[in-house]
Each structure stands twice: as C-alpha cells, then as structure tokens.
Amino acid sequence: MAIYYEMKVICEKVGLSPKTLRVWIEEGLIAPRREGRRYLFDEDDLKRLLLIRRLRDDLGVNLAGIDIILQLLDRIASLEEELAMLRQQIDTSKGLPA
C-alpha cells in the first residue's frame, strides 16, 4: 500500500514553497495524484522532487533543462524495463528459469 503525502508535508520534506511546487506541477515536471483540489504525492514523487531541486539548486539547471533531463531519465527507465522483459522472454523460450 502506497503512502501519500499532502502538499504541505511534501513542501517541508523537500524544502520548497507551495508556489514553487505548483509551478513545477503546471510545467509538467511532476504529476502527483489528484483528489478533488488536493494533490497527493507518493515516494516516487518525493524522489523526483528531490532530484529536480538538486538539478536546480546544486547544478544550476533551468526548468527547460530539467524537463529535458527528466524526459531522458524516464525514457531510459522505460527502455530498461523493456529490455528486462525481452530478456525474460528469451530465457523463457530457451527453457531457462525466470
């Protein structure tokens, strides 16, 4: 069962203002779950927010650059999942245990 955090809690954990977080949501950098007017953030959202903040604060990357980096990281993760599934299919077709 996933744990969800409300905006106030996530802002405290990440060290952001609610205004900044709303901008990042509007820019599409983060897509939290939504219940009515409330945003709910899970552990993956928390990790992504910490990465965004690090890219911005520590490395000086602007929002456009952060968006590109996040898209590339998402694509890499997708390709890694696809590769793992292909390897499993190959192993299964060879009669190897999964």
C-alpha positions as CSV (number, residue, x, y, z in Angstrom):
1,M,0.0,0.0,0.0
2,A,1.4,3.3,-1.1
3,I,1.9,6.2,1.3
4,Y,0.7,9.6,0.1
5,Y,1.8,13.0,1.4
6,E,-0.2,16.2,1.2
7,M,1.4,19.3,-0.4
8,K,2.2,20.9,3.0
9,V,4.1,17.8,4.1
10,I,5.9,17.3,0.8
11,C,7.0,21.0,0.8
12,E,8.5,20.6,4.2
13,K,10.3,17.4,3.2
14,V,11.7,18.8,0.0
15,G,12.3,22.4,1.3
16,L,10.0,24.1,-1.3
17,S,7.3,26.7,-1.2
18,P,3.8,25.6,-2.3
19,K,4.0,28.2,-5.0
20,T,7.2,26.7,-6.5
21,L,5.7,23.2,-6.3
22,R,2.6,24.4,-8.1
23,V,4.8,25.9,-10.9
24,W,6.6,22.6,-11.3
25,I,3.2,20.8,-11.5
26,E,1.9,23.3,-14.1
27,E,5.2,22.9,-16.0
28,G,4.6,19.1,-16.1
29,L,7.8,18.3,-14.2
30,I,5.8,16.4,-11.6
31,A,2.4,14.8,-11.9
32,P,1.1,13.9,-8.4
33,R,-2.2,12.1,-7.8
34,R,-5.1,14.4,-7.5
35,E,-8.2,14.1,-5.3
36,G,-10.5,17.0,-6.0
37,R,-8.5,20.1,-5.4
38,R,-5.8,18.3,-3.3
39,Y,-2.5,17.0,-4.7
40,L,-1.2,13.8,-3.1
41,F,2.5,12.8,-3.5
42,D,3.9,9.3,-3.2
43,E,7.6,8.2,-2.6
44,D,8.4,8.3,-6.3
45,D,7.1,11.9,-6.5
46,L,9.3,12.7,-3.4
47,K,12.4,11.3,-5.1
48,R,11.6,13.1,-8.3
49,L,11.1,16.4,-6.4
50,L,14.4,16.0,-4.6
51,L,16.1,15.4,-8.0
52,I,14.5,18.5,-9.5
53,R,15.6,20.6,-6.6
54,R,19.1,19.2,-6.8
55,L,19.3,19.9,-10.5
56,R,18.1,23.5,-9.9
57,D,19.9,24.4,-6.7
58,D,23.1,22.5,-6.9
59,L,23.7,22.3,-10.6
60,G,22.0,25.5,-11.8
61,V,19.9,23.8,-14.4
62,N,16.9,25.9,-15.6
63,L,13.3,24.4,-15.8
64,A,13.6,23.8,-19.6
65,G,16.8,21.8,-19.0
66,I,15.3,20.0,-16.0
67,D,12.4,19.0,-18.3
68,I,14.7,17.5,-20.9
69,I,16.8,15.7,-18.3
70,L,13.6,14.2,-16.7
71,Q,12.3,13.1,-20.1
72,L,15.6,11.4,-20.9
73,L,15.7,9.7,-17.5
74,D,12.1,8.5,-17.9
75,R,12.9,7.1,-21.4
76,I,16.0,5.3,-20.0
77,A,13.8,3.7,-17.3
78,S,11.3,2.7,-19.9
79,L,13.9,1.1,-22.1
80,E,15.4,-0.7,-19.1
81,E,12.0,-2.2,-18.3
82,E,11.5,-3.2,-22.0
83,L,15.0,-4.8,-22.1
84,A,14.3,-6.8,-18.9
85,M,11.0,-8.1,-20.4
86,L,12.8,-9.1,-23.6
87,R,15.5,-10.9,-21.6
88,Q,12.8,-12.8,-19.7
89,Q,11.0,-13.8,-22.9
90,I,14.3,-15.1,-24.3
91,D,15.1,-17.0,-21.2
92,T,11.6,-18.5,-21.2
93,S,11.9,-19.5,-24.8
94,K,15.2,-21.3,-24.1
95,G,13.6,-23.1,-21.2
96,L,15.7,-21.3,-18.5
97,P,14.1,-20.4,-15.2
98,A,12.9,-16.8,-14.9
